[in-house]
C-alpha cells in the first residue's frame, strides 16, 4: 500500500509541475497579448498551483497513513458510537469483518434508564440462582413484618421460589451494552430480528432445537383430549413462521426454548386442567395476577387467540411479536426486554427476567456457530445513552469503608481470579489455599465475575468477588479471590435515624472521570441517592454498594440507630477528630498513611498522629496491635474510633516493606525484582510500598529495585 500510494503521489506532483510549466511558457510567449491584469491573474493561478503541489500530496499521504484501526474507529464515531464502544467493536470487526454495527442513539439519561427499569416488577431474577446483591429489598418487594420473605413476581410465594425483583446493580450490568458486545455469545441480543433467507435456514433451526423437545415431529393433544400426529417437524413450522411474518426464525426458536425450557412446560403440554388442547409457545400474556398464575393467564390468552395447535401458537405468536414489537421499533431481543425506543418508555416489555436477552443470545449464537455462519452479514442495533460512564475506571473505593472482615463458612477455596472456574490458589507448599470459618481478611477490591457462561453460573450464581489478603495456615501472607457472600465485613459507620451522610469515593486510576452508581441492599433501613447521600430510615443494619457498570464495586455497612444512641455527626464525642491527620506522615484521600520508615513501632506511629487517644492499630489479619514496641508493617490498618464508632481508617505504607513485616531487607528486594520480571504482583498498600522512589503515577520499575538495594547495602 505504501509503495502504491507513494507512486500515486509522485504522479500527481509530476502532473502539477507539467501544468505549471505550460503556464510559464504561455506567459513567455503571450506576454505581449495580455495586459497587466491578465498577467496578474495568471501569476495568482500559478501560486495556487504551487500550493496545491505541496499540500495535496500531504493530504493524500495523511489519508493513506491512517491505519485500518483508525479508519474503522473514525467510522464508528461518525455513526454515533462514543469512544467507550470503539475498541470493543474494533476487536469484533477484526474477527467478524462482515458484521455491521448501527448506533441507536436513545437520548435517554443513563441514570434515569437504570432507575426506571429497577422499579417494581420490571426486571426480575430467579431467587434460587442469585446473590443478595441482586435481590431487591426495596419498599414493596420485601416483607419486613417478621416473615422476612421476598415478593415473588412469578412463582410460588409460599415456597419462596420463582422470580423476584432485581436490584439496580443487576439492571445496570445487564443494560450496559458494553458488557456484552465484546463476546460473540452475547452480542446477538442486539441482532436485528428481520428474516434473511441468505442467513436463516432450516438446518440452522434444527441445530438450535436439537437438544429440546422440538427435535421431533409435531404431536399434540387437541381440545378433545385426543393425541394428534402431524408428521411435520417443529423446525419447519418455526421457519415458516419467520418467513410469513418477517421475523428471524433463529430468534423464534431460541425464544421458545428460553420461555418453556428444553423439556417444555405446562404452557405447551396441552394437558393443563381447564385449558386442554391450548398452547402458548412464547408465554405471551403469561404473567401472575390476582386472577391467576402466569401459566393460567398465558393459556387463557392462547384460548382467546384460538391457539389450539402448536402450529397456530408458533405462527400466531410470531405474528404477535412482529406486529407488537418489531414493527414499533423493538426489533432486537434487547429492545424487547428494555423498551427505550417507544413511548411510554420502560413499558410494553416482552419479558421480565433481566438476563433474558443475554441468555437467549447464546442460543442464537450456538445455532450460527454449529452452521459455520457466524461470519455472515449479521446486522446489530446497539443502544447509546446520554451521560453513560466512560469506563475508564477499573475500581471504586468508598473512603469510609473498613475493608476488613471474616470468613463466615468453611472451607472456602481461594481462587486465582474472580471466577468459580478460576484455579484454586496454592500455598508455598503447593497445597490448595482455603479459608476456615472466622479467618480475618483484608479486602483489597471488589470485582464482578469474568465468567459469561453458563449465564446462571457466571453472572447470577457467583457474580461478585473480593480480592483479599490474609495470613495462611502456614503463617505466610497470601492474596486471592473469594466469593463476596462468604465474607462478613465489619460495621463501618453509624447514622441517627432521620439523619443523612454523603459517602466519598475514590476511583482507580484517580484520573478517571467515571461516576459510580449507588445502591442500598435494604432501602427500608437506609436509602441512597445518585450522589451517594445516605438517608437513615429505620433502625437496623444494611449495606450500601458503590458500583461501576463494568462490575467493580465496594461495600460499606451502615448501622442506623435511634437518636439517643447515635454519637454526634462527627462520629464521636464533641472533641473527637473527624479524620486521621498527622504532621509527620502523608495521609492520602485514597486511604493510606505513608511513608513510614522501617522498624516503626506502635508507640512511634501513634505519637506521630494527632489525637492518638482515638487511634487503634490492627495488623493485616485484623488483629489489634497492643504491644507498644511491636513493629508496624505495610498493610496494617489505623482506625479512628470514638465511643465505639468507627470514624476514619487508613492503611499503613512502610517505604520498601513489601511483605508487611515492618523491615526492609533482601526479601523485599527479591520480591520487587519478581514484580519487575512479572512473576508476582503487588496491590494496594504493598504496591505503594514497592514504589520506593514515590513516583506520583505509582509505577514500579528497575529504579525502585536499585534504590532498595542501595538502601540495604548502605544500612
N, C-alpha and C positions, 0 to 999 in steps of 0.2 A: 504493500500500500504506500509506503513512504517513497519508494523509487518512482512509482507511478505518479504520485502527487507532485513530486519534485519535477518530473518531466513536464507535467501539465503547466506548472508554474513557469518553467523555463520558456515554454511555447508562448504563453501569454505575454511574458516580458518581451520576447522577440517580436511579436506582432505589434505591441505598443511602440517599440522602438522604430519599426518599419513605418508605422503611421506618422510618427514624429519626423522621421527623415523625409517623408513625402511632403509634409507640411513645410519643412525647411526649404526644400527645392522650389516649391511653389512660390514661397516668399521671395526667393532669389530671382527666379525667372519672371515673376509677375510684379516686381516691386513698382514698376512704372505704371501698371494697370490699376493699382489700388491707391487710394488716398490714405492719409494718416490714420483715419478712423478704422478703415478696413485692416490695416496693419496691426493696430492695437487689438482688435478682436481676435486676429489670428494669433497674436502673441499670448493673449489670455487663454485661448484654446490649447496652445502648446503647454502652458503652465498646468492646466487641468490634467492634460495627458501625462505630464511628468509626475504629478501627484498620484494619479491612478496607477502608473507604472511602479511606484514604490509601495503604495498602500494595498492595492488589490492582491498581490501575492501574499502579503502578510495575513489578510483576512482569510484567504483560501487556505493558507498554511495552518491558521488557528482552527478552522473547521476540521481539517484533516487530522490535526494533532489531538483532538478530543478522543478519549478512549471510548470503547463501546459502553463501558460502565457509566461514564459521564454523560454520554448522549442519552442513554436509557433513563437515567435518573432525571435528566432535564425534561424528558418526555413525560415522566410521572408527575413532575411539578406542574407542567402545562395542563395535565388532566385534573389537577386539584389536590393531589396527594401531598400531605405535609411531609416534612423531611423524616419524621419518625417512622414512616412507612417505606422509605426508599430502599434502604439496604436489604430489608427482608424480601421485598418484591423483586429486587435485582437478583438476589440469590435464587429465587424461584424461577425467574426468567431464564437464568443460565441452564437450569436443569430441564425446564419445560418451555422452550422458546416459542411454541405455538399458542401458549395461553395468553389471553387478553384480559387486562385488568382495567375496570372502569370505576372511577370515583363517584360515590353517591354523597354529595355534599348536603347534609340534612339541615344545616343552620340551627341545630338544636344544641343547647348548652350541655356539656358532658355531665356536670354535677346534677343538673335537673333531670336528665335522662335516667341516671342511676337511681336518684331519689324516687322518681315516679314508678320505675319498674320494681322497686323494692317494697311498694305498698302491698297491703294485704291481698293475697291470692293471685297476684300477677306472675310471680316467679316462685317455684317450689323446688324442693329437693326431697329425696327419699329418706325418711327418718332413720332407716336401718343402715344407711350407707355413708353417712357423713359425720363430720366432726362438729363440735359445739360452735365453732366459729362460723359455720354455715347455717345453723339452725336458729331461726328468729325467735327472740323473746320480747319483741316489741308489743305495745299495748294491743290487746285483742287477739294475739296469736299464742299466748301462753297463759295457762291458768295458775294464778298465784294464790288461790284460796285454800291451799293445803294439799291439793292433789298434785300440783307441780307437773302438769302434763301439757303437751303441745296441742295446738288446734290443728287437727288433721283436715286438710283441704280435700283430699281424695284418698279414701281408705277407711280404716276401722278406728274410730275414736277410742272405743273401749280398750282395744288391744294395743293402741299406740303404734299402728302400722300404716304405711302409706306415705303420701306426700304432705309436707308441711311447708310453711313459708320460709323462704331463704333470706339471708341477710344481705345488706348492701355489699359486703365483702365478696359474696358469691356473684352477685349481679354484676359488679364492676369487672370481675375477671372474665366472665363469660360474654359480656357485652363488648369488651375491647377487642376489635378485630385483630389487633397486632399480636394478641396471644395465640392466634390460630392461622394466620396467613402464611406463616413460615413452615407449616407442616402439611404435606400433601394429603395426609389423612384427615385433616380438619378443615382445610380451605374450601372444600366442596359445600360447606354450608352457605357460601356466597355465590355458588354457581347459579346462573340464570335458569329458570325452570321451564323453558320452552323446549318443545320436541325438535330434535335434529336427527334426520334419517341417516346422516353420514356418521353419527356417533352412537346412536341408540339402536341396539339390535336385540333380536330375540335371544341370541346366545348370551348377551350381556345380562339380560334379566334372569335367565336361567342360572347364571353364576351367583347373582345376588340372593336368590331364593333357594339355593342348593341345599342349605342346611336347615331349612324351615319346613313347616307343614305344607307349604305351597310348592314343594318339589314333587309335584304329582299332578294327576288329572283332577278336575273339579268333581267332587262328590259331596252332596249336601242333603240336609233334611228339609223337606218342604213344609208348608203350613199344616198339612195333614199328618205330619209325623213320619212320612214315608221317605226313605233314602233314595235319592236320585243320582245316577252317574251320568255325566255329560260326555265324557271322553275327551274334552278339550283341556289343555294344560293351563294352569294359573298364569304362567309366563305369557302365553298368547293373549289371554284376557287383559293383562296389565299393559302389554304393548298396544293393543287396540284402544284401550282407554286413553293412553298417551297420545296416540295418533289422532283420535277423534277430537280431543279437547285441547290439543297443542300443549301438552304437559310432558316434561321429562319423565319417561317411564321408569328410569333408574331411581329417581326420587320417589315415585309412587311405590315401587317395590320396597325401598328402604323405609319409607314412612309406615307402610303396613306392618313390617316387622318391628319397627320401633314402637308402634301403638299396641299391638296384640301379642308380641313375642314370637320367638321361633316356633313354639309349640301351639300357637293360637291362644285364644282366651274365650271367656264366656261371650264376648261380643261377636264372635264368629263361629260359635259352636252350632247355632241353630236349635239349641235344646234348652234355652233359658226359660224356665217356667213363666208363663204369661206372654212370652214372645217367641213361641215355637215357629221356626222357619224364617226368622228375620236375622239380618246380618249387617254389621257396621264395621267394615274393614279398616276405616280410618278413625274410628271413635269420634266422629263428628257429632257434636252436641252431647258428648259424654262427660258431664260434669256433675258433681254432687250438689244437691239442693235439698230444700225442705220437703220436696215431693218425692225424692228417691235418690238412690245412689247413682254413681257415674255410669255403670253398666246399664242399669234400668233406663236412665234418661237417654243414653245413646241408642238403645234398642227401640225406645219409644219414637225417637226421631227417625230411625230406619223404617219403622212401620208406617209412619206418616208419609214417607217418601216411596213406599212400595218396594223396598229393597228386600224381596223375599227369595233372592238367589245370590250367591257370591258374585256372579257377573254383574247383576244390577247394582250391587253395593260398590264394587270396584269401579265400574264405569260411571255410575251416578256420583260417587264420591269424588272422582277425578273432575267431573263437571262442576261440582260444588267448589273444589279447590281452585279450578281455573277461573270461574266466574266471580267468586267471592274474594279471592286473594290475588292471584296472578294478574287478573285484569285491572285491579285497582292499584298496582304498583308493588304489592307484597310478593314479588316474583323470585325470591330466594328463600331457602329454609330459615335463614337468619331473620329476614323481614317478616316471615310468618309468625315467628316467636316474638320478636321485638318490633312492634309497629312504630316506626319512626318516619313513615312516609305518608300516612293517610290520617287526616283529622277525623275524629279526635285521636290524638296520639295515645299510645300505651293501651288502647282498647282494640277490639277486633283482632285478638291474638289466638292463633290456632291451637297452641299448646301452652301448658303452664310450666313444665319442667325446664329449669333454667339451662340445663346442659343438653337439652334435646337437639338443637341444631348441630352441635359438635359431634354428638353420638351418631346421629343419622348420616352425617357427612362421611363417617368412617365406613358405613355400609356402601355408600355410593363409590367411595374410593376403592373399596375392595372389589367391586364389580368391574370398574375400569381396569384395575391392576391385573386381575385374572385374565382379562381380554387383551392386555397389552395395548390399551387405547388411552393411557394416561396422557400421552403427548399429542392427542388430537386437539383440535381448536376449541378448547373449553373457554367459556366467557364467564367472568366473575364480576359481580357488582358489590363493591366494598364500601361500607359507610364511613363517613368522616363527620366528626362532631366539633363544635366550637370549644376552644379552650381545653382541649384534651391535654393530659400530662405529656410532657415532652420526652419522657422515658430516658432521660439522661442520668437519673439516679439509680444506683444499684441497691442501696439500703436506706432505711429510715430509722432514726433513733429518737425516742422520746426523752427529753432532757431529765425528767423527774423519775424515770423508770429505774428501779433497782433490779439489775439483771442477774439475780441470784435466785436459786430455788432448789427444790429437792425432788428426786425421783419418787413417783407415787405408786409404783408397782415393780415387780421383778419377775424374771430377769428381763432387762431391756437391752437389745443389741444396739451398739453404737456403730453407725454406718459411715462410710467414706464420703457420702454425698446425700443431699436431701431427697431421698427416694427409697421406697421399700425394696426396690430392686438393686440398690447400690450394695456393693460388697460390705460385709461386716469388717470393721476396723480390727487391727491386730495389735496385741501388746508387743513389747520388745522381745518377749519370749515366744512370739508367734501364736499366742492363744487368742481366741475370739474375745474382743473387748466388749464388756457389758456393764450395765449399771444395776446395782442392787437397790432395793427399796430404802429410801432415806438418804441416798448418796447426794451430797451437796454439789451443785454445779454452778458455773458462771455462764450466763447466756451472752454469747458474743453478737448474734444477729439472728433474724428470722427469715426463712425462705419458703416459697411455695414449691411443691414437688415439681421436678423436671420430667416426671412421667406423664405422658399424654394418654397412653393406652396400656391396658384397658381403661376406659374412661372412669369407671367406678373405682378402680384400684388407685389410679394415679391422681385424679382430680377430686374425687369425692370421699374415698375411704381414708387416704393418708395424704391430705394436701399440704399440711403446714408443719414445718420442721424448724428446730433450733440448731444452730451451730453452737456447741458448748465446749467448755474447758473444765476438766475435773481431775482429781487425783485417782489414779487407777489402783487396783488391788495390790500392785507391786510397789506402790509409793511414788510412781512416776506421774508427771503431769501429761495428760493427753487431750486432744481435741477431736471432735467428730460431730455427727449429726444424729439427733434423736427426735422422734415424732413429738410434736408440741403437747398433745394430750397427756403424755407421760411425765410431764414436769409441772409441779405446782410452784408458781412463783410467789415470792414473799409479798405481803401487802406493801403498797408504795405510799399512797397519800390518803389523807383523811379530810373529808369536807363535811361541813354542817349541812343538815337538811335545809333546803331552800337557798343555799349559797351556790356560788359558781367559781370556777377556776379555769383559766386558759392554759392549755398544755403547750409548752415549747417543744420544738423538734430540731433535729439536725439531719441533713442529708449527706450521703456519701456517693460521689465526691461533693464537697461543700460548694463547688461552683455550679451545681445543678440548679435549675430554676423550677424543677418539679414542685408540685404541691401535693402532699399526701391527702388521702381521704380519711375520715374518722368514723368509727362505729362503736356503739355500746353493745356488749353482749346481752345485757339485760337493761333495756331502756326504762323499765319500771322503777329501777333504783337510781340510775343516772342517765341523762341524755347528753349527747354531744353534737355540736353543730359543725358546719363545714370548716370553721376557723379553729376547731379544737377547743372550744369553750364547753366545759363540763358543767351541767346544772344538776345538782343533787335533788332527787325527787322523793325518795323514801329510804328508810334505814336498811342497811344491808351492804353487801359487797358485790361489786360487778367488775367487769374487765372492759377497759377502753382499748380499742385497737386502732393504731395508725397504720395505713397500708398504701402501697403503690399498686397501680393497676397491673403491673407486671408480676406481682406476687409477693415482693418483700414486705415485711411487716414488723411491728414492735408492739408490745403489750405493756399496759400499766394497770395495776389493781387499784380500785378506788373504794374506800370504806366510807360510807355515809352514816353519820351519827346524828342524834338529836342535839339541839343547840347547846345544852348544858354539858354534853360530853366532849364537844369539839374544842380544840385549842384555838387561840386567836388566828387570824388569817395568815400570820407569819409562819404558822405551823408549829409554834411552841409558846413559851411564856413571853411576856412583854419584852424581855431583854434578850431573847434568843435571836441569833442572826438568821437571815433568810437564805443564805448561801454560804458555801465553803469559800473562804478567802485566805490569802497568805501573802505576806510581804517578801517571802523568800522563794516561793515556788510559783511557777506558771500554772494557773488554774484556767482550763480551757472551757469554752462553751460546748465542746464535743464530748465532755465527760471525763477529762483526765486532770490529774495533778502531777506536774513534772517540772524540771527534770531532777530527780533526786540523785544523789551520789551513792555509790555502793557503801555497804556497812551502815546505812542509816537505820538507827534504832527507833523503836516505837516512841520512846521519850523524846528523841530529837525531832521526829516528824511532828508530834503533837505540839511541841514547844514552838514550832515554826508556823503553826496555823492559828489564826485569830479565833478567840473564844473557844479554846480547845476543850473546855469542860463539857461541851455539847458533842464532842467528837468521839466516835468509836471506830476502830480499825479491824478489818477482817481479812484473813488470808484468802487465797484464790479458791479454796474449797468451801468458803463461807463460815469458817470457824473464827470467833473473835480472838484477836491477839491481846493478851493481858500483861505479858511479861514486858516490863519497860525496856529491858536490854535485848529483847528479841529483834532480829533483823527484819526489816520490811522490804519485800521484793516487788518486782514488777507483777502486776495483776492483783495486788492487794486492793481492798476497797475501803475508802474512807467515807464514813457516814456521819451526817449531821442530824442528831436526834434530840428532840425536845419533848418532854412529857410523854415519852413513848411514841412520838410521831416522827416519822422519817421526813426530814425537810429537804435534804440535798445529799447527793452521793457523787463521788469521783473515784476513778481507778488510778492507781499509782503507776508511774512510769519511772523506773530507775535506769538512767542512761547506760546502755551497753549490757544490761542484765536481761537477756532474752529467755532465760529458763526459769526466772522467777525466784531464785534463791537469795537475792539481795547482794550478790557478788558479781564481779566482772573478771572472768578468768578464761582459761584456754577453752573451756566448754562452750562459752558464749561465742568465742571467736570461730570455733568449728561450726557451730550452728548457723552463724551468719554466712560462712563460706558455703554451707549446704544450701542456704536460701539462694545465693548467687548462682549456684550450679543447678538450681531448680529441683533439688531432691527433698526439700521441705518447704513449709510455708509459715508465715507469720501473720497474725491478725490482731486487731485491737491494740491493747497496751503493749503487747510484745513486738508488734510492728513498729510502734512508736519508739520502743527501747532500741531496736535494731538500727533505727535511723540515727546513728551516733552523731553525724555531722549536723543533725537538726535541720535537714532540708525542709522548707515550708511545704513542698509538694509531697513529702512523705516517701520519696524514692530511697530504696536501699540498694547500694551497689558496692563496687570494689573499694571505693573511698572509705566507706564505713568499716569494712574489713581491715583496711590498713590502719585506720585510726584506732580501732580497738586493739589491734596487735601492738601498735606503738605504745598505747597506754599500758598494756600488760607488761611489756618489756621494760618500760621506764619505771614501773612500780617497784 
